[in-house]
């Protein structure tokens, strides 16, 4: 029973951690990129140090090789002149220099090998960082799109904002015109009082006019002789 509870708690913690990681995914990506850039900078500095050391050892190796060649020529000349003492001293120096030469050659080979390995690691890390940065750009764009969709979904859940606006427009456009309403009521009242029948008869010339017309007004305005 206790083991089952521990398993459930670990599962809950794992889901909570995943939700937290999803929430701060962009921030975590940026943090990882910054850490990778710092590691890459340190690796570049180490590579520069190895290359510098390798060049220095190569120069020292060249100097030793030059000294060996010079002493060898001088030793030959001493032997040719039957100066065994000088030739012996030169041979001793040459032997020591050859030992130093072998040691420095091994050092140069080791430094070049390490430089090559570290250079490959630096290039690989650089490519991965470039890919991560491009991925971060895509992730930010995706997160913004997701935020827009979430906002629209929330709007729909709380009442479609656009739909509400359309409904308001329809309500305004379909609202009754009070002036037109009053005119209709007036026509209804007139019809109920049979006033339109009298108007029709007066317009036909039967009986006195029930209302003023433009012709009546003009007739009054024309001067009488």
N, C-alpha and C positions, 0 to 999 in steps of 0.2 A: 504493500500500500504506500509506504513512504517513498519507495523508488518510483512509483507511478506519479506521485505528487511532484517529485523532483523533475521528472521528465516533462510534465505539464508546465512547470514554472520555467524550465529552460526553453520550451517552445514559445511561451508567451514573451519571454525576454528576447528571443531571436526575432519574433515578428515585430516587437516594438523597435528593436534596433534597425530592422529593415525599413520600417516606416520612417524612422528618423533619418536614415541614410537617403531615402527617396526625397524627403522634404528638403534636405540640405545637399542634394546631389551636386549642384553646380558649385557650391562653396567647397565641397570636398574635392571635386575635380580640380578646381583652381589651386587648392592647397597641395594636392599631389603634384601638380605641374610645377609649383614653386619649389617644392622639395626636390623634384627631379632636376630642375635648373640649377639648384645649389649643388647637387651631386655632380652634375655635368661640369660646372665651373671648377670644382675641386679636382675632378679627373683631368681636365685640361691643364690645370696648373701642375699636377703630378707628371703629366706627359711632357710638358715643357721642361720640367726639371730633369726628366730622364734623357730627353734629347740633348739638353745642354751638357749633362754629364757625359753622355756618349761622345759628343763632339770634342769635349775636353780630353777624354781618354784617347780619342783617335789622334788628336794633335800630339799628345804625349807619346803615343805609339810611333807616330811618324818620326818624332825627334829621336827616340831610342833607335829606330831602324837606321836613321841617318848616321848616328854616332857609331853604330856597329859597322856600317859600311866604311866609314872614315878610318876607324881603328883597324879594320881588316886590311885596308890598303897600306896603312903605315906598318902593320906587322909584317906584311909581305916584303915591304922595302927593308925593314930591319933584318929579316932572315936573309934577304939577298945580300946584305952587307955584313952578314955573319955576326949580327948583334943579338945573340941568343937572350941576353938579359932583358933587352927592350922588347923583343918578340914575346918572351914569357910574360912580361907585365901586361902587354897588349892582349895576349890570349886570356889572361885572368879577367881583365876588364870586359873583354868581349863575352866571355862565358856568363858573367854577372848580368850584362846587358841583355843577353839572349834569354836568360831566365825572366828578367823583367819584361822583355818583349812578349814572351809567351803568356805571362800573367795578365799584361795589359790587353793582349789580343782576346783572351778569355773574357775579360771584363767588358770589352767592347762588344763582343758577340752576345753576352748576356744582356747588356743594356739595350742593344738593338732588338733582341727578341722580346724583351719586356715592353719596349716602346711600341713595337708592332702590335703586340697583344692589347696594350692599353689604347692604342690608336683605333683598333677595331672596336673596342668597347665604347670609346667616345663616339665614333661614327654611328654605332648601333643605338646608343642612348640618344644622340641628336635626332636620328630618324624617328625614334619612338616619341620623343617630345614633340616633333612637328606633327606627327599623327594625332597625338593627344590634344594639341592646340586646335587642330582642325576639328577633332571630335568635340571639343568644348564649344566651339562656335556653333556646330550643328546642335549640340545639346541645349545651348541657350535659345536658339531659334525654336527648337521643339518645345522647350518649357514655356516660351512666350505664346506659342500657338495653343498649347494645352491650357494656359491661363485664360486665353480668349475664349476657348470652348467652354471652360468651366464657368466663366462669367456669363456666357450666353445660357448655359444650362441652368445656372442659378436664377437668371431672369425668367426663364420658362417655368421653373419650379415655383417662384413667388408670384407668378402672373406674367404672362408674355407682355413685355414692355411695348414691343412694336404692335402687338395685337391690341393692347389697351389704347395706343395712340390711334390706330385705325378705327377702333370702336368710338372714340371721342369724336373723330372727324365725321363718322357716319351719323352720330347723334346730332351734331351741329347741323349737318347738311339736311337731315331729315326732320329737323324741328319745324313746327308750324309757323307760318308767317302771320303775325298778329294782325297786320293791315289787311292781308288777303282774307283772314278769318272774319274780320269785321265787315268787309265788303260782302262776303257771302251771307252773313247774318242779315245785313241790310236788304239784300235781294230776297232772302226768305221772308222777312217781315213785309216787304212790299208785295210779294206774291200773295201772302196770307190776307192782306187788306185789299186785294184786287186793284191796287193802284196801277198796275201795269195795263189793265184793260182800258182804264180811262185814258191813259197816255196813248195807247194804240189808237183809240177812237179820235182823240184830239189831233194826233199826227195825220190821220186820214181826212181831217177837215170837218169832222162831225163834232160840233160844240166848240166851246172856248178852249184855248190852249191851256194845258196844265203846267207848263214849265216854260221858262224863257229860253229862246234860241238865239243863235248868232245873227240870224236874219232880223229878228226883232230889235236887237241892239243896233245893227247898222241902220235900220229904218229910223231909229230915234236920233241917230247921229247926223243923218243927212239933213242939211238946212231946208226949211220949208220956204217957198216963195210967198 
